[in-house]
Amino acid sequence: MDYDPAPVLARLTCPVLLCWGETDAWIPIEDSLEVWRRTARDAELTVARLAGCDHAPTLGEGEDLDSVSPQYERVLLDWLDRLLPPAG
C-alpha cells in the first residue's frame, strides 16, 4: 500500500482505542504501533491485542455478530467506561 497515514495521525488529539488481532496477517502489530506512537503524539492511545482474532475482531474468521470476540467487547466497553462521564 502506498498510503502514508502519518500526516493524519499527527493531527489526532483525542483518545484512540487501537485493537489488533494477534494473528493479523494484513497489518504487523509492532510496525503499526511504532507509527502510531511516533506520529500521534497528542492522542491518548490505548492498545489492545485480541487473542484468537485476525484482521477483524472476530473469532474463527467469522463474519457475523455471533463471532465477535468477547475480549473485544470487554476492551471496548471498559475503554468507553473510562472516557465517558457517568449517566444521570
TIVO-2410 file (N, C-alpha, C; in nm, 3 decimals):
# residues 88
REC num residu      c1      c2      c3 atome chaine
REC   1      M   0.084  -0.117   0.000     N      A
REC   1      M   0.000   0.000   0.000    CA      A
REC   1      M   0.089   0.124   0.000     C      A
REC   2      D   0.052   0.222  -0.075     N      A
REC   2      D   0.132   0.345  -0.087    CA      A
REC   2      D   0.083   0.457   0.003     C      A
REC   3      Y  -0.021   0.435   0.079     N      A
REC   3      Y  -0.078   0.540   0.163    CA      A
REC   3      Y   0.005   0.555   0.289     C      A
REC   4      D   0.041   0.678   0.321     N      A
REC   4      D   0.114   0.708   0.444    CA      A
REC   4      D   0.018   0.775   0.542     C      A
REC   5      P  -0.022   0.706   0.650     N      A
REC   5      P  -0.118   0.764   0.744    CA      A
REC   5      P  -0.057   0.866   0.841     C      A
REC   6      A   0.074   0.880   0.844     N      A
REC   6      A   0.140   0.964   0.944    CA      A
REC   6      A   0.086   1.107   0.950     C      A
REC   7      P   0.064   1.177   0.838     N      A
REC   7      P   0.013   1.314   0.848    CA      A
REC   7      P  -0.125   1.322   0.916     C      A
REC   8      V  -0.209   1.225   0.891     N      A
REC   8      V  -0.342   1.223   0.953    CA      A
REC   8      V  -0.330   1.191   1.102     C      A
REC   9      L  -0.250   1.091   1.134     N      A
REC   9      L  -0.232   1.053   1.274    CA      A
REC   9      L  -0.172   1.166   1.357     C      A
REC  10      A  -0.086   1.245   1.296     N      A
REC  10      A  -0.021   1.355   1.367    CA      A
REC  10      A  -0.120   1.463   1.410     C      A
REC  11      R  -0.236   1.470   1.347     N      A
REC  11      R  -0.336   1.571   1.381    CA      A
REC  11      R  -0.432   1.525   1.491     C      A
REC  12      L  -0.425   1.401   1.531     N      A
REC  12      L  -0.517   1.350   1.633    CA      A
REC  12      L  -0.485   1.406   1.771     C      A
REC  13      T  -0.590   1.446   1.841     N      A
REC  13      T  -0.574   1.495   1.978    CA      A
REC  13      T  -0.673   1.429   2.073     C      A
REC  14      C  -0.743   1.330   2.025     N      A
REC  14      C  -0.849   1.264   2.102    CA      A
REC  14      C  -0.802   1.127   2.151     C      A
REC  15      P  -0.875   1.068   2.245     N      A
REC  15      P  -0.844   0.930   2.285    CA      A
REC  15      P  -0.868   0.835   2.167     C      A
REC  16      V  -0.780   0.736   2.154     N      A
REC  16      V  -0.790   0.639   2.045    CA      A
REC  16      V  -0.772   0.499   2.103     C      A
REC  17      L  -0.863   0.410   2.068     N      A
REC  17      L  -0.851   0.269   2.106    CA      A
REC  17      L  -0.801   0.192   1.985     C      A
REC  18      L  -0.684   0.131   1.999     N      A
REC  18      L  -0.625   0.052   1.891    CA      A
REC  18      L  -0.639  -0.095   1.926     C      A
REC  19      C  -0.709  -0.169   1.841     N      A
REC  19      C  -0.726  -0.313   1.862    CA      A
REC  19      C  -0.662  -0.388   1.747     C      A
REC  20      W  -0.576  -0.480   1.781     N      A
REC  20      W  -0.514  -0.566   1.681    CA      A
REC  20      W  -0.543  -0.711   1.713     C      A
REC  21      G  -0.576  -0.786   1.611     N      A
REC  21      G  -0.584  -0.930   1.625    CA      A
REC  21      G  -0.443  -0.985   1.631     C      A
REC  22      E  -0.417  -1.075   1.724     N      A
REC  22      E  -0.281  -1.127   1.740    CA      A
REC  22      E  -0.230  -1.202   1.618     C      A
REC  23      T  -0.320  -1.249   1.533     N      A
REC  23      T  -0.276  -1.321   1.413    CA      A
REC  23      T  -0.306  -1.243   1.285     C      A
REC  24      D  -0.315  -1.109   1.296     N      A
REC  24      D  -0.344  -1.025   1.179    CA      A
REC  24      D  -0.231  -1.036   1.077     C      A
REC  25      A  -0.263  -1.090   0.960     N      A
REC  25      A  -0.164  -1.106   0.854    CA      A
REC  25      A  -0.156  -0.981   0.767     C      A
REC  26      W  -0.250  -0.890   0.780     N      A
REC  26      W  -0.252  -0.769   0.696    CA      A
REC  26      W  -0.165  -0.658   0.752     C      A
REC  27      I  -0.171  -0.640   0.884     N      A
REC  27      I  -0.102  -0.527   0.946    CA      A
REC  27      I  -0.014  -0.578   1.060     C      A
REC  28      P   0.118  -0.572   1.044     N      A
REC  28      P   0.207  -0.613   1.153    CA      A
REC  28      P   0.188  -0.522   1.275     C      A
REC  29      I   0.158  -0.581   1.388     N      A
REC  29      I   0.127  -0.503   1.508    CA      A
REC  29      I   0.240  -0.408   1.546     C      A
REC  30      E   0.359  -0.458   1.562     N      A
REC  30      E   0.469  -0.375   1.612    CA      A
REC  30      E   0.502  -0.262   1.517     C      A
REC  31      D   0.502  -0.288   1.386     N      A
REC  31      D   0.530  -0.182   1.288    CA      A
REC  31      D   0.424  -0.074   1.293     C      A
REC  32      S   0.300  -0.114   1.299     N      A
REC  32      S   0.190  -0.019   1.303    CA      A
REC  32      S   0.191   0.062   1.433     C      A
REC  33      L   0.213  -0.006   1.544     N      A
REC  33      L   0.216   0.061   1.674    CA      A
REC  33      L   0.329   0.164   1.680     C      A
REC  34      E   0.441   0.133   1.620     N      A
REC  34      E   0.554   0.226   1.617    CA      A
REC  34      E   0.515   0.354   1.542     C      A
REC  35      V   0.444   0.341   1.431     N      A
REC  35      V   0.398   0.458   1.355    CA      A
REC  35      V   0.300   0.539   1.439     C      A
REC  36      W   0.205   0.473   1.504     N      A
REC  36      W   0.109   0.543   1.588    CA      A
REC  36      W   0.180   0.621   1.699     C      A
REC  37      R   0.271   0.557   1.769     N      A
REC  37      R   0.339   0.622   1.882    CA      A
REC  37      R   0.428   0.737   1.837     C      A
REC  38      R   0.488   0.722   1.723     N      A
REC  38      R   0.577   0.827   1.672    CA      A
REC  38      R   0.499   0.948   1.620     C      A
REC  39      T   0.384   0.925   1.559     N      A
REC  39      T   0.314   1.034   1.491    CA      A
REC  39      T   0.196   1.090   1.569     C      A
REC  40      A   0.124   1.009   1.642     N      A
REC  40      A   0.004   1.056   1.714    CA      A
REC  40      A   0.041   1.097   1.855     C      A
REC  41      R   0.134   1.187   1.868     N      A
REC  41      R   0.189   1.224   1.999    CA      A
REC  41      R   0.089   1.296   2.089     C      A
REC  42      D  -0.010   1.362   2.030     N      A
REC  42      D  -0.106   1.436   2.111    CA      A
REC  42      D  -0.233   1.356   2.141     C      A
REC  43      A  -0.238   1.233   2.093     N      A
REC  43      A  -0.354   1.147   2.118    CA      A
REC  43      A  -0.325   1.058   2.238     C      A
REC  44      E  -0.430   1.026   2.310     N      A
REC  44      E  -0.419   0.930   2.421    CA      A
REC  44      E  -0.445   0.791   2.364     C      A
REC  45      L  -0.341   0.711   2.349     N      A
REC  45      L  -0.353   0.580   2.286    CA      A
REC  45      L  -0.374   0.470   2.389     C      A
REC  46      T  -0.470   0.385   2.361     N      A
REC  46      T  -0.492   0.263   2.438    CA      A
REC  46      T  -0.477   0.148   2.341     C      A
REC  47      V  -0.394   0.051   2.374     N      A
REC  47      V  -0.364  -0.060   2.283    CA      A
REC  47      V  -0.417  -0.190   2.340     C      A
REC  48      A  -0.485  -0.266   2.255     N      A
REC  48      A  -0.535  -0.398   2.294    CA      A
REC  48      A  -0.498  -0.498   2.186     C      A
REC  49      R  -0.450  -0.613   2.229     N      A
REC  49      R  -0.422  -0.724   2.139    CA      A
REC  49      R  -0.527  -0.831   2.164     C      A
REC  50      L  -0.596  -0.868   2.059     N      A
REC  50      L  -0.708  -0.960   2.073    CA      A
REC  50      L  -0.667  -1.103   2.039     C      A
REC  51      A  -0.670  -1.188   2.138     N      A
REC  51      A  -0.634  -1.328   2.119    CA      A
REC  51      A  -0.737  -1.397   2.029     C      A
REC  52      G  -0.689  -1.477   1.936     N      A
REC  52      G  -0.777  -1.554   1.850    CA      A
REC  52      G  -0.838  -1.476   1.736     C      A
REC  53      C  -0.799  -1.350   1.720     N      A
REC  53      C  -0.854  -1.267   1.613    CA      A
REC  53      C  -0.748  -1.240   1.507     C      A
REC  54      D  -0.795  -1.226   1.384     N      A
REC  54      D  -0.707  -1.190   1.273    CA      A
REC  54      D  -0.725  -1.040   1.248     C      A
REC  55      H  -0.763  -0.998   1.129     N      A
REC  55      H  -0.776  -0.855   1.100    CA      A
REC  55      H  -0.905  -0.797   1.159     C      A
REC  56      A  -1.010  -0.873   1.161     N      A
REC  56      A  -1.136  -0.829   1.221    CA      A
REC  56      A  -1.142  -0.878   1.366     C      A
REC  57      P  -1.223  -0.814   1.450     N      A
REC  57      P  -1.231  -0.856   1.591    CA      A
REC  57      P  -1.324  -0.976   1.611     C      A
REC  58      T  -1.314  -1.072   1.520     N      A
REC  58      T  -1.400  -1.189   1.527    CA      A
REC  58      T  -1.315  -1.314   1.544     C      A
REC  59      L  -1.376  -1.417   1.600     N      A
REC  59      L  -1.307  -1.544   1.621    CA      A
REC  59      L  -1.335  -1.637   1.505     C      A
REC  60      G  -1.237  -1.717   1.471     N      A
REC  60      G  -1.254  -1.817   1.366    CA      A
REC  60      G  -1.286  -1.759   1.230     C      A
REC  61      E  -1.237  -1.638   1.205     N      A
REC  61      E  -1.262  -1.569   1.078    CA      A
REC  61      E  -1.410  -1.552   1.049     C      A
REC  62      G  -1.491  -1.548   1.155     N      A
REC  62      G  -1.634  -1.530   1.140    CA      A
REC  62      G  -1.669  -1.394   1.084     C      A
REC  63      E  -1.788  -1.385   1.030     N      A
REC  63      E  -1.832  -1.260   0.970    CA      A
REC  63      E  -1.967  -1.213   1.023     C      A
REC  64      D  -2.015  -1.276   1.129     N      A
REC  64      D  -2.144  -1.233   1.184    CA      A
REC  64      D  -2.125  -1.189   1.330     C      A
REC  65      L  -2.229  -1.131   1.386     N      A
REC  65      L  -2.219  -1.078   1.522    CA      A
REC  65      L  -2.188  -1.185   1.626     C      A
REC  66      D  -2.231  -1.306   1.602     N      A
REC  66      D  -2.205  -1.414   1.698    CA      A
REC  66      D  -2.056  -1.449   1.709     C      A
REC  67      S  -1.978  -1.411   1.608     N      A
REC  67      S  -1.836  -1.445   1.610    CA      A
REC  67      S  -1.748  -1.332   1.666     C      A
REC  68      V  -1.808  -1.220   1.707     N      A
REC  68      V  -1.730  -1.111   1.765    CA      A
REC  68      V  -1.666  -1.160   1.895     C      A
REC  69      S  -1.540  -1.131   1.910     N      A
REC  69      S  -1.463  -1.174   2.026    CA      A
REC  69      S  -1.518  -1.111   2.154     C      A
REC  70      P  -1.545  -1.193   2.257     N      A
REC  70      P  -1.586  -1.137   2.387    CA      A
REC  70      P  -1.479  -1.044   2.445     C      A
REC  71      Q  -1.354  -1.073   2.415     N      A
REC  71      Q  -1.245  -0.987   2.461    CA      A
REC  71      Q  -1.257  -0.848   2.398     C      A
REC  72      Y  -1.292  -0.842   2.270     N      A
REC  72      Y  -1.310  -0.713   2.203    CA      A
REC  72      Y  -1.422  -0.634   2.270     C      A
REC  73      E  -1.532  -0.701   2.299     N      A
REC  73      E  -1.644  -0.634   2.364    CA      A
REC  73      E  -1.603  -0.578   2.500     C      A
REC  74      R  -1.531  -0.658   2.580     N      A
REC  74      R  -1.486  -0.612   2.712    CA      A
REC  74      R  -1.391  -0.493   2.701     C      A
REC  75      V  -1.295  -0.502   2.609     N      A
REC  75      V  -1.198  -0.394   2.590    CA      A
REC  75      V  -1.270  -0.265   2.551     C      A
REC  76      L  -1.361  -0.274   2.456     N      A
REC  76      L  -1.433  -0.156   2.409    CA      A
REC  76      L  -1.518  -0.094   2.519     C      A
REC  77      L  -1.594  -0.177   2.590     N      A
REC  77      L  -1.681  -0.125   2.696    CA      A
REC  77      L  -1.600  -0.067   2.812     C      A
REC  78      D  -1.490  -0.131   2.850     N      A
REC  78      D  -1.405  -0.077   2.956    CA      A
REC  78      D  -1.346   0.058   2.916     C      A
REC  79      W  -1.302   0.068   2.790     N      A
REC  79      W  -1.244   0.193   2.739    CA      A
REC  79      W  -1.349   0.304   2.742     C      A
REC  80      L  -1.469   0.274   2.695     N      A
REC  80      L  -1.577   0.374   2.696    CA      A
REC  80      L  -1.614   0.414   2.839     C      A
REC  81      D  -1.618   0.318   2.931     N      A
REC  81      D  -1.649   0.349   3.071    CA      A
REC  81      D  -1.546   0.446   3.131     C      A
REC  82      R  -1.420   0.429   3.092     N      A
REC  82      R  -1.316   0.519   3.143    CA      A
REC  82      R  -1.328   0.660   3.087     C      A
REC  83      L  -1.376   0.671   2.963     N      A
REC  83      L  -1.379   0.801   2.896    CA      A
REC  83      L  -1.507   0.881   2.915     C      A
REC  84      L  -1.619   0.812   2.924     N      A
REC  84      L  -1.747   0.881   2.926    CA      A
REC  84      L  -1.790   0.910   3.070     C      A
REC  85      P  -1.850   1.026   3.090     N      A
REC  85      P  -1.900   1.055   3.226    CA      A
REC  85      P  -2.017   0.963   3.261     C      A
REC  86      P  -2.035   0.937   3.388     N      A
REC  86      P  -2.148   0.853   3.429    CA      A
REC  86      P  -2.282   0.915   3.388     C      A
REC  87      A  -2.375   0.832   3.352     N      A
REC  87      A  -2.508   0.880   3.315    CA      A
REC  87      A  -2.582   0.930   3.439     C      A
REC  88      G  -2.667   1.027   3.418     N      A
REC  88      G  -2.753   1.070   3.526    CA      A
REC  88      G  -2.709   1.195   3.585     C      A
***
